[in-house]
Amino acid sequence: MTSTDPKSRVHDTEVTVWVGKSGIDPVTDELSEQLSDRGVVKVKFLRAARAGTTTEDLASDLAERVDADLVDTRGHTAVYQR
């Protein structure tokens, strides 16, 4: 039986977008395209991206910019779906 629950798909999903020292602006188009193609995308926030803020704040901001749902954050990784 295949589950359509995004959280159950997260375990097998690889990180395909990395947010680095340039912040979230450079990855918004890429994340948007991947969400259109895949539906669920995992994003890793590198240390340089988190300077002065939290992963949760960055993840929420990125979700708003790409009009996606933030499914989960664990550590410095976030999962998005459309």
HUFEN-V67743 format. One record per residue. N is the residue number from 1. RES is the residue in one letter. SS is DSSP state (@ for helix, = for strand, . for the rest). PSI is psi in radians with two decimals (none if undefined). OMEGA is omega in degrees with one decimal (none if undefined). Layout:
BEGIN
n: [N;N]
res: [RES;RES]
ss: [SS;SS]
psi: [PSI;PSI]
omega: [OMEGA;OMEGA]
END
This chain:
BEGIN
n: [1;2;3;4;5;6;7;8;9;10;11;12;13;14;15;16;17;18;19;20;21;22;23;24;25;26;27;28;29;30;31;32;33;34;35;36;37;38;39;40;41;42;43;44;45;46;47;48;49;50;51;52;53;54;55;56;57;58;59;60;61;62;63;64;65;66;67;68;69;70;71;72;73;74;75;76;77;78;79;80;81;82]
res: [M;T;S;T;D;P;K;S;R;V;H;D;T;E;V;T;V;W;V;G;K;S;G;I;D;P;V;T;D;E;L;S;E;Q;L;S;D;R;G;V;V;K;V;K;F;L;R;A;A;R;A;G;T;T;T;E;D;L;A;S;D;L;A;E;R;V;D;A;D;L;V;D;T;R;G;H;T;A;V;Y;Q;R]
ss: [.;.;.;.;.;@;@;@;@;@;.;.;.;.;=;=;=;=;=;.;.;.;.;.;@;@;@;@;@;@;@;@;@;@;@;@;@;@;.;=;=;=;=;=;=;.;@;@;@;@;.;.;.;.;@;@;@;@;@;@;@;@;@;@;@;@;.;.;=;=;=;=;=;=;.;.;=;=;=;=;=;.]
psi: [2.27;2.26;2.52;0.03;2.13;-0.64;-0.59;-0.44;-0.30;-0.71;-0.72;-0.07;2.28;2.67;2.22;-0.09;2.29;2.29;2.12;-2.62;-0.33;-0.11;-2.84;-0.35;-0.83;-0.28;-0.06;-0.77;-0.76;-0.79;-0.74;-0.77;-0.77;-0.66;-0.67;-0.67;-0.69;-0.47;-0.73;2.26;2.43;2.31;2.33;2.25;1.88;2.81;-0.74;-0.52;-0.44;0.04;2.03;0.08;3.11;2.79;-0.72;-0.74;-0.78;-0.75;-0.73;-0.75;-0.78;-0.68;-0.75;-0.73;-0.55;0.12;0.96;2.88;2.32;1.88;-0.76;2.62;2.35;2.14;-2.11;0.47;2.43;2.64;2.31;2.66;2.78;none]
omega: [-179.6;-179.7;176.4;177.8;-177.4;-179.2;179.2;178.4;-175.0;-175.7;-177.6;-177.9;177.0;172.7;179.8;177.6;177.8;177.3;-176.8;-173.2;178.3;177.3;-173.2;-179.1;-176.6;-175.9;-175.3;180.0;179.7;179.2;179.1;178.6;-179.4;176.7;178.1;-178.3;-169.3;-178.0;178.9;-178.1;178.0;-176.8;177.0;177.4;-178.4;-176.5;-178.0;-179.7;-172.6;-176.9;176.1;178.8;-179.5;176.1;-178.0;178.9;178.2;-178.6;178.3;178.6;179.7;178.2;178.9;-177.3;-178.6;179.3;-179.5;175.5;173.5;-174.7;-174.0;167.9;176.0;-176.4;-179.6;-179.7;178.8;178.2;-178.4;173.0;174.3;none]
END
